[in-house]
Amino acid sequence: MIKIANAQLWVHDQDEALAFYTEKVGMEVRADVTVPELGNFRWLTVAPPGQPDFSIVLMAIPGPPVMDAETGEEVRNLMGKGFAGTIFLTTDDVHASYEELKGRGVDFSEQPEERPYGIDSAFRDPSGNNIRLTQVREMASV
Amino acid sequence: MADARYFEPLGVDDLACAAGLSRAHFSREFRRAFGESPHAYVLTRRLERAAALLRSTDRRVADICFSVGLRSVGSFTTSFTRVYGMSPTAYRAAFPPAARQAQIPTCVLRVFGRPQHRTFREDNGSGRA
């Protein structure tokens, strides 16, 4: 059986991203390992407390020769425009979560709004990645 | 709250306040519902997190102690040893190094696993990443 273990987000700065996801969004660090033999490659993952089997990999954009400078620049460009990746978070009370995160300094690009599927809001991480925070509507069983 | 915010310096008073109950009433009700005192529950939660961080990160023991919301490395080591039967350092040593769990992308491995080619005066030595 195939399951989702991790999904990766590119980040400009791993320390900055780690602080954002743990201190502002309220996630916890799951793995944080630096491997000196591999050019100080740092494997860094975060996830919400209480969701043990999935985590987000906060991956630094590698330089040459792993990724050439031009490609790195394209990735940074796409991130800046918010087209590099999106994380969809859910919460059981979007208004409470919105206030909580806003209180910690998260700058929302979309305030909670009614949609057919629930109440949806959005913000971006310090690298420009989109994060949606949604209270999904309970679908009545027909 | 105790599960989501264990890393803050959370006390029984904070939990009782969040539940809208007096400290004594909260402690009594909590114990009845969960079988242990709120203080013991939060400490267990912190020690579980610390154990996970010892297995899955290369952070220093002191950093791990502070990051789970405990303020004294000495009492952290004592509590940890009481619960896990060994010190945090010994616990970490009993598991494979955290670096082995890192799912390093093949492209990174390939680059660094490649034999380093050395040249004589053909470049200025800055060619290596």
Boltz contact constraints between the chains, C-beta under 6 A:
constraints:
  - contact:
      token1: [A, 31]
      token2: [B, 56]
      max_distance: 6.0
  - contact:
      token1: [A, 32]
      token2: [B, 57]
      max_distance: 6.0
  - contact:
      token1: [A, 33]
      token2: [B, 58]
      max_distance: 6.0
  - contact:
      token1: [A, 33]
      token2: [B, 98]
      max_distance: 6.0
  - contact:
      token1: [A, 33]
      token2: [B, 99]
      max_distance: 6.0
  - contact:
      token1: [A, 33]
      token2: [B, 102]
      max_distance: 6.0
  - contact:
      token1: [A, 35]
      token2: [B, 99]
      max_distance: 6.0
  - contact:
      token1: [A, 38]
      token2: [B, 108]
      max_distance: 6.0
  - contact:
      token1: [A, 38]
      token2: [B, 112]
      max_distance: 6.0
  - contact:
      token1: [A, 39]
      token2: [B, 112]
      max_distance: 6.0
  - contact:
      token1: [A, 41]
      token2: [B, 104]
      max_distance: 6.0
  - contact:
      token1: [A, 41]
      token2: [B, 108]
      max_distance: 6.0
  - contact:
      token1: [A, 43]
      token2: [B, 102]
      max_distance: 6.0
  - contact:
      token1: [A, 49]
      token2: [B, 3]
      max_distance: 6.0
  - contact:
      token1: [A, 49]
      token2: [B, 4]
      max_distance: 6.0
  - contact:
      token1: [A, 65]
      token2: [B, 111]
      max_distance: 6.0
  - contact:
      token1: [A, 65]
      token2: [B, 129]
      max_distance: 6.0
  - contact:
      token1: [A, 66]
      token2: [B, 107]
      max_distance: 6.0
  - contact:
      token1: [A, 66]
      token2: [B, 108]
      max_distance: 6.0
  - contact:
      token1: [A, 66]
      token2: [B, 111]
      max_distance: 6.0
